């Protein structure tokens, strides 16, 4: 699988263990993007000439591919955004501002990425709603179910935590939220390329994820929303392509998804994203999850042998993300020494400061896997980690 990713031809010694942040791109994605710009460039939705019609067809093919990828009911339920962050902000700005009032509650957890915290803080300030938090226990679990009540209007949780790797019971949360008339948004940034995702089975109201974490181009995100919810939501940006008719006095808006895709869209990355999804689907997310958990098991076994190392998050239902802290060693120093050995890991607050603080930390080291990782990567990492610790403590 490593051979499908050109970066490893250029850097054969690279051991990349930061796929939770962003993934490398397979040749098929790179070629698709290059081919569009060099051979078939044209705008979409606006013209009758051949390159425009061909670009529009390919653009729409990706929307349909994403629909199948998530098992959404309609292609119109798939909105192209600038990333997971943009998708969550879209829901907060459009759905949130039209539905929330003082006294209503927004429910999230302590283990959310900042992208699933700050938009709700802003919304609470703007509407007078109350932001409630489900706290994290020692195993890295955050149970929102007991906090859902008649005041709850929206629940927003990560499918998989980017720190602990905890997998949330999305269908259970959706069922209870709907009993109280609330809607559920799922931040799927860490799940979409690692686990099978069926939005109809999950019964979530919104699901957000990013292309660049799924082996696709940067600058592109996906927002799934139930058709009836999207149809009732106002646009968040005005401009071309999102209109039905424009008069001097007023404007009427296009139906979703175009209502939420103002301006010339991210055409090249959208078209190239199909190649990334095709690769994931050709392997199968069940097989991807099994491969990554095998790597995690080997990693966990090695990490537990290292003195004074603390693994963050040991929930029974978790993914292959491993975050840890070592007493007396700063994560930045550790990551720097590992980089000298061509090993890339994440260090710092992981864009999840409330989560780390719940474990008494301000920073940590994270290892995460992708399609290109092997058991050899794990063994080399463990060897070099031990050497780095020895240097930093001698």
Residue pairs with C-beta under 8 A, 6 or more apart in sequence:
1 283
1 371
1 372
2 8
2 372
2 374
4 26
4 27
4 28
4 279
4 371
4 372
5 24
5 25
5 26
5 27
5 371
5 372
6 25
6 27
6 30
7 14
7 16
7 24
7 25
8 14
8 24
8 372
11 342
13 342
14 342
14 344
15 342
15 343
15 344
15 373
15 377
15 380
15 381
16 24
16 344
16 370
16 372
16 373
17 343
17 344
17 345
17 367
17 368
17 369
17 373
17 377
17 381
18 344
18 345
18 346
18 366
18 368
19 213
19 368
19 369
19 370
19 373
20 162
20 190
20 213
20 321
20 346
20 366
20 368
21 213
21 346
21 368
22 212
22 213
22 218
23 193
23 212
23 213
23 214
23 215
23 370
23 371
24 215
24 370
24 372
25 215
25 216
25 217
25 276
26 215
26 275
26 276
26 279
28 275
28 276
28 278
28 279
29 215
29 216
29 217
29 272
29 273
29 275
29 276
29 279
30 272
31 275
32 271
32 272
32 274
32 275
33 217
33 268
33 269
33 271
33 272
36 55
36 58
36 267
36 268
36 271
36 272
37 268
40 51
40 54
40 55
40 58
41 51
41 55
41 268
42 49
42 50
42 51
42 52
42 53
42 54
42 55
43 52
43 55
43 264
43 267
44 52
44 55
44 56
44 59
44 265
44 267
45 56
45 241
45 258
46 52
46 240
46 241
47 53
55 267
55 271
58 271
58 274
59 265
59 267
59 270
59 271
60 75
61 271
61 274
62 270
62 271
62 273
62 274
62 277
63 75
63 78
63 80
63 257
63 270
64 75
65 274
65 277
65 278
66 72
66 78
66 222
66 273
66 277
67 74
67 75
67 77
67 78
69 192
69 197
69 277
69 280
69 281
70 78
70 192
70 197
70 198
70 199
70 207
70 222
70 224
71 197
71 198
71 199
71 200
71 201
72 78
72 199
72 200
72 224
73 200
73 227
74 227
76 227
76 230
76 255
76 256
76 257
77 224
77 225
77 226
77 227
77 230
77 256
77 257
78 222
78 223
78 224
78 257
79 87
79 90
79 222
79 223
79 224
79 225
79 230
79 256
79 257
79 260
79 261
80 220
80 221
80 222
80 257
80 261
80 265
80 266
80 270
81 87
81 90
81 208
81 220
81 221
81 222
81 223
81 260
82 219
82 220
82 221
82 266
83 210
83 211
83 212
83 219
83 220
83 221
84 115
84 187
84 188
84 189
84 208
84 209
84 210
84 213
84 221
85 115
85 119
85 221
86 221
87 206
87 208
87 209
87 221
87 222
87 223
88 115
88 116
88 119
88 156
88 185
88 187
88 208
89 119
89 236
90 223
90 236
90 260
91 185
91 206
91 208
91 223
91 225
92 119
92 120
92 122
92 123
93 119
93 123
93 236
94 233
94 234
94 235
94 236
94 260
95 154
95 183
95 206
95 229
95 233
96 106
96 120
96 123
96 127
96 154
97 123
97 126
97 127
98 233
98 234
99 153
99 154
100 106
100 123
100 127
100 128
100 129
100 153
100 154
101 127
101 128
101 129
102 127
102 128
102 129
103 128
103 129
103 130
103 151
104 127
104 129
104 130
104 151
104 152
104 153
105 129
105 130
105 131
105 132
105 149
105 151
105 152
105 153
106 120
106 123
106 124
106 129
106 130
106 131
106 132
106 152
106 153
106 154
106 156
107 132
107 133
107 134
107 144
107 147
107 148
107 152
107 154
107 155
107 156
107 182
108 116
108 117
108 120
108 131
108 132
108 133
108 134
108 144
108 155
108 156
108 157
109 133
109 134
109 135
109 136
109 142
109 144
109 157
109 158
110 133
110 134
110 135
110 136
110 142
110 354
110 355
110 358
111 136
111 140
111 142
111 158
111 161
111 163
111 164
111 166
111 352
111 354
111 355
111 358
112 156
112 157
112 158
112 161
112 187
112 352
112 354
112 355
113 158
113 162
113 187
113 189
113 351
113 352
114 351
114 352
114 353
115 187
115 189
115 351
116 156
116 157
116 158
116 187
117 354
120 131
120 156
121 131
123 129
124 130
124 131
129 153
130 151
132 147
132 152
133 354
134 142
134 143
134 144
134 147
135 142
135 358
136 142
136 164
136 355
136 358
136 359
137 143
139 313
139 314
139 315
139 316
140 161
140 163
140 164
140 165
140 166
140 312
140 313
140 314
140 315
140 318
141 166
141 315
142 157
142 166
142 168
144 155
144 157
144 173
145 172
145 173
145 176
148 155
148 173
148 176
148 177
148 180
148 182
149 180
150 180
150 181
152 177
152 180
152 182
153 181
153 182
153 183
154 182
154 183
154 184
154 185
155 173
155 177
155 182
155 183
155 184
155 185
156 184
156 185
156 186
156 187
157 168
157 170
157 173
157 184
157 185
157 186
157 187
158 168
158 186
158 187
158 188
158 189
158 190
158 191
159 167
159 168
159 170
159 186
159 187
159 188
159 190
159 191
159 195
159 197
160 166
160 167
160 168
160 188
160 190
160 191
160 194
160 195
160 318
160 319
160 321
161 168
161 190
161 313
161 321
161 352
161 355
162 189
162 190
162 321
162 350
162 351
162 352
162 366
163 312
163 313
163 321
163 323
163 350
163 352
163 355
163 356
163 364
163 366
164 312
164 313
164 315
164 318
164 321
164 323
164 355
165 190
165 313
165 315
165 318
165 319
165 320
165 321
165 322
165 323
166 313
166 315
166 317
166 318
166 319
167 191
167 195
167 315
167 317
167 318
167 319
168 186
169 317
170 184
170 186
170 202
170 204
171 201
171 202
171 203
173 184
174 184
174 202
174 203
174 204
174 205
175 203
177 183
177 184
178 184
178 203
183 205
183 206
183 229
184 203
184 204
184 205
184 206
185 204
185 205
185 206
185 207
185 208
186 202
186 204
186 206
186 207
186 208
187 208
187 209
188 197
188 207
188 208
188 209
189 208
189 209
189 210
189 213
190 213
190 319
190 321
191 197
191 209
191 319
192 209
192 213
192 214
192 222
193 213
193 214
193 215
193 280
193 285
193 288
194 285
194 288
194 289
194 292
194 319
194 320
195 285
195 289
195 319
196 285
196 286
196 289
197 207
197 285
199 207
199 224
204 224
205 225
205 226
205 229
206 223
206 224
206 225
206 226
206 229
207 222
207 223
207 224
208 221
208 222
208 223
208 224
209 221
209 222
210 220
210 221
210 222
211 217
211 218
211 219
211 220
211 221
211 222
211 269
211 273
211 276
212 218
212 219
212 220
214 273
214 276
214 277
214 280
215 276
215 279
215 280
215 370
215 371
216 269
216 272
216 273
216 275
216 276
216 277
217 268
217 269
217 272
217 273
217 276
218 269
219 266
219 269
220 266
220 269
220 270
220 273
223 260
225 233
225 256
227 256
230 256
230 257
230 259
230 260
231 255
231 256
233 256
233 259
233 260
234 253
235 242
235 253
235 259
235 260
235 262
236 260
237 260
237 262
237 263
238 251
238 262
239 262
239 263
240 262
240 263
240 264
241 254
241 258
241 261
241 262
241 263
241 264
241 265
242 253
242 254
242 258
242 259
242 260
242 261
242 262
243 251
243 252
243 253
243 254
244 251
244 252
244 253
244 254
245 251
245 252
253 259
279 371
280 288
283 371
288 371
289 319
289 320
291 371
292 319
292 320
292 369
292 370
292 373
293 319
293 320
294 375
295 320
295 369
295 373
295 374
295 375
295 377
295 378
296 319
296 320
296 321
296 322
296 369
298 375
298 378
298 379
299 322
299 367
299 378
299 381
299 382
300 311
300 322
302 378
302 379
302 382
303 309
303 311
303 322
303 324
303 382
304 311
306 326
306 385
306 386
306 389
308 326
308 327
308 328
309 324
309 325
309 326
309 327
310 324
310 325
310 326
310 327
311 322
311 323
311 324
312 323
312 324
312 325
312 356
312 359
312 361
312 364
313 321
313 323
320 368
320 369
321 366
321 367
321 368
322 366
322 367
322 368
323 350
323 364
323 365
323 366
323 367
324 364
324 365
324 366
324 367
325 331
325 359
325 361
325 363
325 364
325 365
326 334
326 365
326 389
328 393
329 389
329 392
329 393
330 363
331 347
331 348
331 363
331 364
331 365
332 347
332 348
332 363
333 392
334 345
334 347
334 365
334 385
334 388
334 389
334 392
335 345
335 346
335 347
335 365
337 388
337 391
337 392
338 344
338 345
338 381
338 384
338 385
338 388
341 384
341 388
343 380
343 381
343 384
345 365
345 366
345 367
345 381
346 365
346 366
346 367
346 368
347 363
347 364
347 365
347 366
348 363
348 364
349 356
349 362
349 363
349 364
350 356
350 363
350 364
350 366
353 362
356 362
356 363
356 364
367 381
